[in-house]
Amino acid sequence: MSISVLAVDDSRTMRDMITLALVSEGFEVHLAEDGQHGLEVLDDIEPDVIITDINMPRLDGFGFIDAVRARDDARTIPILVLTTESSTDLKTRARNAGATGWIVKPFAQDKLVRALRMVTG
């Protein structure tokens, strides 16, 4: 059984890179263009794990994480932040909001795959 991933990023290039990296490893990938779209996608699917960027229009990653954690149906889904940001303050803010982990872009495929497998058991 494949691991289902919701990847939320406003960059089409990044969404394509995530898809390429994960589909080749057997993951099922669902995409969203920003946090608001990510919440809409969550109405239709139950992913095993979520990957989200921080800096996005309409609803940023922090708002998205807060909204996911407020939903009974998604409260326990692991959330990995995948961003160019590396500030300790932002990492702490994300963890306090409910993020499970943090990966800095550009990402190495093997590191992303390992992190996803680790948080999904």
C-alpha positions in Angstrom: 0.0 0.0 0.0 1.4 3.4 -1.0 1.7 6.4 1.3 -0.6 9.2 0.4 0.9 12.7 0.5 -0.7 16.1 0.2 1.9 18.6 -1.0 1.0 22.3 -0.6 3.2 24.8 -2.3 2.5 27.9 -4.4 5.4 27.1 -6.8 4.4 24.9 -9.7 8.1 24.0 -10.2 8.3 22.8 -6.5 5.1 20.9 -6.8 6.5 19.2 -9.9 9.8 18.4 -8.2 8.0 16.9 -5.2 5.7 14.8 -7.4 8.7 13.5 -9.5 10.7 12.7 -6.3 7.8 10.9 -4.6 5.9 9.1 -7.4 9.2 7.4 -8.4 9.4 6.0 -4.8 5.8 4.7 -4.9 4.0 7.5 -3.0 0.6 8.7 -4.1 0.8 12.5 -4.4 -2.0 15.1 -4.2 -1.3 18.8 -4.9 -2.5 22.1 -3.6 -1.4 25.6 -4.7 -1.7 27.3 -1.3 -3.0 26.7 2.2 -6.6 27.5 1.3 -6.6 25.1 -1.6 -4.9 22.6 0.7 -7.9 22.7 3.0 -10.2 22.2 0.1 -8.3 19.1 -1.0 -8.5 17.8 2.6 -12.2 17.8 2.2 -11.9 15.1 -0.5 -8.9 13.0 0.7 -7.3 11.7 3.8 -3.6 11.8 3.3 -1.1 9.9 5.4 1.2 12.9 5.6 1.2 16.6 4.5 4.1 18.6 3.2 3.6 22.4 3.2 5.6 25.5 2.3 5.4 28.5 4.7 5.4 31.5 2.3 2.2 31.3 0.2 -0.6 33.6 -0.9 -4.2 33.4 0.5 -3.3 31.2 3.5 0.3 30.8 4.5 1.8 27.6 5.9 1.3 28.7 9.6 -2.4 29.4 9.0 -2.7 26.1 7.1 -1.1 24.1 9.9 -3.4 25.8 12.5 -6.4 25.0 10.4 -5.4 21.4 9.9 -4.8 20.9 13.6 -8.3 22.4 14.3 -10.0 19.7 12.2 -11.1 16.6 13.9 -10.5 14.5 10.7 -6.9 15.8 10.2 -5.7 16.6 13.7 -3.1 13.8 13.8 -1.8 13.8 10.3 2.0 14.4 10.3 2.9 17.7 8.7 6.4 18.4 7.3 7.3 22.0 6.5 9.3 22.2 3.3 10.6 25.8 2.9 13.6 28.0 2.0 13.3 29.5 5.5 15.8 28.3 8.1 15.2 30.6 11.0 15.1 28.9 14.4 12.2 31.3 15.4 10.1 30.1 12.4 10.9 26.5 13.1 9.7 27.0 16.7 6.6 28.8 15.5 5.8 25.9 13.1 6.4 23.2 15.8 4.2 25.2 18.2 1.5 25.3 15.6 1.7 21.5 15.2 4.3 20.8 12.5 6.0 17.4 12.9 9.2 18.3 11.1 11.1 20.8 9.0 13.1 20.4 5.7 15.0 23.3 4.0 14.8 23.7 0.2 16.4 22.7 -2.0 15.7 19.2 -0.7 17.5 15.9 -1.4 15.1 13.3 -2.6 16.4 10.6 -0.3 16.1 12.9 2.7 12.5 13.8 1.9 11.6 10.1 1.3 13.2 9.1 4.6 11.4 11.8 6.5 8.1 10.9 5.1 8.6 7.2 5.8 9.7 8.0 9.4 6.7 10.1 10.3 4.2 7.6 8.7 5.7 4.6 10.5 
